[in-house]
Amino acid sequence: MTLDEVARYAESLPQVKRKGTESRPAWYVDNRLVVRMQDPNTVVIRVPLSRRESLLETYPDCFGVPPRMEAHHKVEAYLDRAQPRALFTAIDLAWEMQRR
């Protein structure tokens, strides 16, 4: 997966807007984070804690939770290993969670 593919998918969802900076773009719905670039190979996706373990178990090569994120509603997705279905599922979860 590429960041451009992530961007196209995120921007295809209703009310999602690109924000952040050129070097660290992010996508929000109602000013609430959906997905953000962490580094050239990693994006951070906001997901409900109740669904995070399921994502990690189903797609162990795609997602991770570093210690600094354990208490947060977030996962890291590794673009060089990510399956489109896995990333799109996580982005959908974030979008649903962040809509008001």
Buried (B, 14 or more C-beta within 10 A) or exposed (E): BEBEBBBEBBEEBEEBEEEEEEEEBBBBBEEEBBBBBBEEBBBBBBBEEEBBEEBBEEBEEBBBBEEEBEEEBBBBBBBEBBEEEBBBBBBBBBBBBBBE
